[in-house]
Amino acid sequence: MAKAKAIIYEEIAEQDVQSVECEPLETIIIDDRFEEYASKLGTLGDLNLKRLRVGADRMYFRKGVNHYYVGVTTVCKKVLPPNTGLENWKIKIAEEGGSHLDISEKAKWYGTILHALICAHECRYIKTSEYNGSFRFEFNNENWHTFLLDFMRIGKIDLGLYELWKWQIKNDMFAYFKWKKEYNVEIITCEFPVFSDLFWVASCIDLVVQMDFNRKRVIAIVDLKSGTARADHPDYKLQLAIYKMLWNKDFIDSSFEVTHIFNWQPKDRQKAPNDYNLVNHTEKNFTTEQVTYFLSGVPLFWNEFYQPKGKFTFYSGGEENYSVKVMYPNQYLQLINGTRNENEMQVLSEEEANELLG
């Protein structure tokens, strides 16, 4: 088993940002054979991707490329009809006087934590505020408790949810281990970045695995979902169909060509504790022609639908010489690629900065 080449948990803030966050992406290689094959192919050298979180959307960029890549989930949301079940849930929450945005944000953070713990377990490395080193998830090992608390603090999550989330993680990790055992799963790679220069899209694939399915060994993409509502909405299917296309453009006709695509998720934690759903989207899915049609609209309608919004805000100085500079995402990309000078950023007065930042 290869030693993992990734920083699993370290938020790296390159700048203070209003509604935008920048983070590096690291490839986690578990399988030695895949690492050797991908290295010879040159694929690993092309994965210098970074990700911007722009509001609820994700944009990606690579140094030397003069445009952003749109996150696959963003594309799915824009080209498919809304999830009626989700929309009805939002209406119900509003009628009860709650905020679906607050609930959704907490759910996203829980999903991020579960994903990160699984990746840390698979690559045998974890970093928390109190620990930095080898790691395998064990229910009685308290290293992951610190990991959970650190993430909750970063996400500004009410720590009153700590005990509930700790119980959920135990349930979900048990279900994850159960799936691996029942399907004889071998992890090939985690959080593997894929992109298309033709369609201007990019994303990170949760898991690529080799597993038993229908009495044979298959190579599969598995997208992890932490919610318990069955993952069979069209946007989940399209997401996986795009992942398969992006992966196979590099690994077609190889021993790592993906033939199957699944969503994995825990079952209802109260009604079916410690169990999981494995939703097979391999057969009844979008065709290659349909996927190509959806993706071809990304560069075509870039300015109308996909241009990143928001402003980067850079603070400097102290009480005597404080200042803030502002840059739009496209200007930041030009700065990264060396086609724009940092001195070209807009310098704001105190009044302008207060107006911008609210």
Secondary structure as UniProt FT lines:
FT   STRAND          17..18
FT   STRAND          20..24
FT   STRAND          28..29
FT   HELIX           32..41
FT   HELIX           44..46
FT   STRAND          49..54
FT   TURN            55..56
FT   STRAND          57..62
FT   TURN            63..64
FT   STRAND          69..71
FT   HELIX           72..79
FT   HELIX           84..95
FT   TURN            96..97
FT   HELIX           100..123
FT   STRAND          125..127
FT   STRAND          132..134
FT   TURN            139..140
FT   HELIX           143..154
FT   TURN            155..156
FT   HELIX           159..161
FT   HELIX           162..182
FT   TURN            183..184
FT   STRAND          186..196
FT   TURN            197..200
FT   STRAND          201..213
FT   TURN            214..215
FT   STRAND          216..224
FT   HELIX           234..251
FT   TURN            252..253
FT   TURN            255..256
FT   STRAND          260..266
FT   TURN            269..271
FT   TURN            273..274
FT   STRAND          276..280
FT   HELIX           288..300
FT   HELIX           302..306
FT   STRAND          311..316
FT   TURN            319..321
FT   STRAND          323..327
FT   HELIX           329..336
FT   TURN            337..338
FT   HELIX           342..344
FT   STRAND          346..348
FT   HELIX           350..357
//
